[in-house]
Amino acid sequence: MEFGWSEEQEVGYRQARAFAERELDPRHSGALGTTAAERFARHWQACADFGVLGLNLPTRFGGLGLDTRSALRVMEGLGRGTSDNGLLMALGAQLWSVGEPILAFGDEEQQQTWLPRLARGTSIGAFALSESEAGSDVFHLRTQAVADGGGWRLSGAKAFVTNAPVAEVFIIVASTDARAGYFGLTAFLVAAGQEGLSVSPAVEKMGLESSPMAEITLDGVFVPQGGVLGAVGGGAAVVQHTLEWERGSLLAPALGTIARLLERTTAHCRERRQFGRPIAEFEAVGGLLAEVRLRLHLARLAVYEFAWRKDQGLGATLEAAMVKLYLSESLRRAAEVALHLHGASGYMRALDYEREWRDAMASSLYSGTTEIQRNLIAESLLHAAPDFRTAPTPVPTSGAGGGEAVAA
């Protein structure tokens, strides 16, 4: 594994950061006097024009065809340049939870229908897995798909679906045979506007306010056989594939977020004086800054090891769980330290640190909670070879999941 960046990767990072600072800053003057929906639509299309929505898609579908390391480096640059964490969440939900599974499991017609539109930003996608009583426990989904003539009838409900209010295509995971266990799930591509498919008004959240989220209800929605993504009974494979990408990639912008919070907080601690000297010189303060710096370094290594494994065609189930766990905890800690070291001012909305903290809190909930990631890591040890230096990546045997990018 190499620990340096190519010139192309560095340029991608710098350009992404500059683009985000220029076009995606929530406080940008162009955002004044517009609604949240208008800002989202403008920023989404700006990202599409810049190439963000096609980072991981082949050029034949209108994408940039970047390798994983280069794509995640761009996402880190976006996180460094903008504090619009909700937008970054919505972008990642499409990139890794919709584009990737269609690319991996879709047939030629499905790919040609949706991938160019996703890359151009003319269509938005959503991955609908979680339910009110089934997130990580994907083998007990209540959404059912019943064979009907030349297709399927879907009935049930999905919760916490990121991008649902604006989506034109959904990947919906349903049970086609409750007795078949792993082979009893099937993934479907369902276009918005289908009879029987309804989307609730956008739900209000504690943070990530610019990331549209809603519940969807399926009342006998008919999906033709051509709407099956992959194979009938192959839904668990789609879920496992998607969650691996999601857990390893979704929080890549957080590397940039942590770096931005650390830089601003360090500058503040150098300027803020108490007892006749900068507070950065106090050991207690310096220790907190050092902790965040160390977390950033280790999280970055974990993310790009995951990316390297994907680029080598290696499994990364365990690495994805470790990335999701450590990076989410590090993001939360960085936001907490930034708010704390700004004192009473950090608690005020004017400085935005309280919003950064609220946004960060969700990172340990979606795409599998912290507890789920710990369970997956612990379970992997039961199947690992004794020599950790040479052991291949183990594949956890528990239910693949913890909810999609959208799920708490």
PyMOL commands that set and color helices and strands:
alter all, ss='L'
color gray80, all
select helices_A, chain A and resi 7-23+29-31+36-50+52-54+59-61+68-81+85-105+108-120+138-140+164-166+181-184+225-227+235-249+252-271+279-281+283-311+317-341+343-347+349-351+353-364+370-382
alter helices_A, ss='H'
color red, helices_A
select strands_A, chain A and resi 125-128+144-148+151-162+169-175+185-191+197-199+213-224+228-229+273-274+277-278
alter strands_A, ss='S'
color yellow, strands_A
deselect
rebuild
show_as cartoon
